Amino acid sequence: MNTTIVYLSWNVAAFCMMAFDKNRARKRKMRIRERTIFLWALCFGAIGVLAGMYTFRHKTQHRAFVIGVPVLVIINFVSVYFLAGIGQ
């Protein structure tokens, strides 16, 4: 149960990070590095980043994000599958 709460919280934070970065982009202020966004996605936040991308229409023109984040979603699911002991 605690793991689920942490996973959901991390993805909500990733979603909020995308909203924050989009807001900063509109205001032409200092932004979150793309590698930081990818790192959050890699560390089990890919669902939040993907949802934020399309909710806020942010980074959807960048091929690295359009291809990379869905790949990280798959990697996240496979990792959770094996870490949770389901795949044994």
N, C-alpha and C positions, 0 to 999 in steps of 0.2 A: 504494500500500500504506500509506504513512504517513497519508494522508488518511483512509483507512478506520479506522485505529487511533485517530486523533484523534476522528472521528465517534462511534465506539463508546465511547470513554472519556468523551466529553461526555455521552452518553446514560446511561451508568452513573452518572456524577456527578449527573445530573438525577434519576434513579431514587432514588439515595441521599438527595438533597435532600428528596424527598417523604417518605421514611422518617423523616428527621430532623425534618421539620416535623410529621408525624403524632405522633411521640414527644413533641415540645414541646407539642402541643395536648393530649395526654393529661395531661401534667404541669402544664398551665395556665401555661406559661412564655412568654417572648417568642418570637414566631414569625417566619417568613420572610414578607415582604410578598408579596401575591398578584401584584403587578406584577413582582416579581423572578422569580417562578415563570414567569409568562408571557414574560418577557424571555428566560429560559433556553430555554423551548420555542421561541420565535421564532428563536433563534440555534442552530438545528439540534438541539435537545434535546427535541423534542416526543414522540418515541417513548418516551424515558425517563420523561418526566412522565406520559404516558398510562399506561404500564405501572405506574408508582408509584401513580397515582390508584386504579387498580382492584385492585392487589395489596394496598395498605394501606387500601383503602376510605376514601380521603382526598380531599376536595373533590368527591365524586361527587354531592352534593346541591346544588352550586352550578351554576346554569345556564350561567354564563359559562365554567366549566371543562368541563362536559359537551359544550357546543357548540364552544367556542373551541379547546380543545386538539386535537380531531380535525381541525378546519380548519387548524390550524398543522401538523399531520402532513402534510396534503396540500400545504401551501405548502412545507414542508421537502423533500418528495419532488420537487416541480416544480423547486425551486431547485437541488437536487442534480443533477437531470436536465440542466438547462441549464448549470450550472457545470462539470459533468464533460464537457461537449461532446457528450453523447449526443443532445441535441435539435437538433443542427445538421445 
